[in-house]
């Protein structure tokens, strides 16, 4: 049941980023970097409690997912800057 809370919080965070960009009209690349740094800072303490994954396919899929997310984020942030949230 915790996934419902997580999904709700993720939706609110995404809406906040899009609304923020609608108001301040920042470059999409800048918002993507700030969001990545914020996520990394929040999740960094968890690295003390998990072991690294040894399967190279995991890292390949992480890179692929990162490219897809970067593309879609760039499109969404540019659209919100141009046409609104």
N, C-alpha and C positions, 0 to 999 in steps of 0.2 A: 504494500500500500504506500510505501515511501516514494515510489516512482511518481505518484500523482503530485505530491508536493514538489518533487524535483522538476517535473514537467511544467508545473505552474510557475515556479521560480525562473526557469529558463525562458519561458514565454514572456514573463514580465521584464526580464533583463534584455531580451532581444527588442521588445517594444520600446524600452527606455533608450537603447542605443539608437534606434531608428528615429525616435522623437527628438533626441538630443541632436542628431545630425540634421534633422529638418529645421531646427531652430538656429543652430550655429553654422551650418553649411561647411563643415570641415572636409578636407580631402579624405576619401575613403581609405587610402593607405595609412594615414595617420590614425584613424579610428581602429583599424585592424591591428596596428602595432600596440596601441594602448590596451585594447581588449586582450591581446595575447599576453602582454606583460602582467596585466591584472590577474588573469587566470593562472599564469605561472607562479606569481607571488602567493596566491591563495593555495595552490596545490603543492608547492615546494616542500612544506613540512611532511607531507605524506610519503615522500621519498625515503624517509627514515624507516618506514614500516613495511615496505614492499621490496621484493627481490627483482632484479632486472630480468626481462624476458630474453630468453636465449634463442628463440626462433626468429630467423631473419625475415620470414614472411610477415611477422607482426610489424616490423619497422617499414617494410615495403608498403603495406596497407596504410600505415600511419602517414607516410609521405603522400600517398595517393589521396587519402582523405583530406590532408592539409591543402593540397592543390585544389581539390573540389570546393572546399570551404572558402579558400581565398578567392576563388573565382565568383562564387555566389555572393559572398559578403561584399566584394567590390561592386557587383551589379546592384545589390540591394541598397548599399550606402550611397552610391551615385544616384540611384533613382529617388531615394528619399531627399537627397539634396536638391535635385532638379524639380521633382513633382510633388514633394511633400510626403509626410508620414502616413 
